[in-house]
Amino acid sequence: MAVYDIVKYPAVILRKKAKTVKDISSYQREFLDNMVETMYNDEVTVGLAAQQVNLDTKLIVIDARDEKGLIKLINPVIKHREGRLVVMEEGCMSLPGVTVNVIRSPKVVIEAKNERGQPINIEAEGFLARVLQHEIDHLNGKLIIDYLNPAKKALLAISYRLKNKSA
Ligand SMILES: [Zn+2]
């Protein structure tokens, strides 16, 4: 097992659409395990997408610290959204120091494959639904700052670049 370095905004890979996994091999399983270790390496992190550790492939790991526990998903897609949209402040490991109010569905149904290549469905509500939507956004090259209006986004990008100049 290994802990990967986190790719930070404005790295190009964070804007790429992740590729669909065709054959699930030991490589993907090992990569998922390393993603899990990377996620747990940071106490507050509840999810990670492959692009954040420099691989443009549809893999995510989540642990929303609820009864569903650790979830590893391959090729996840949102099949259904339900309920009145909810706004909540979110952060992201790839955007240190940034929080954004993000509007999301309170209930989702996700279709994906597990590590053994079996199709699975996940029905999620509340915080887990939010984390799933955040990570699936990453696979589509979308970040929390994309939920800001253009003026706010431009300002934030400038201050972020100034703060992270030395990094
Ligand atoms: Zn994120």
Boltz pocket constraint, residues with backbone or C-beta under 6 A from the ligand:
constraints:
  - pocket:
      binder: B
      contacts: [[A, 47], [A, 91], [A, 92], [A, 93], [A, 94], [A, 134], [A, 138]]
      max_distance: 6.0
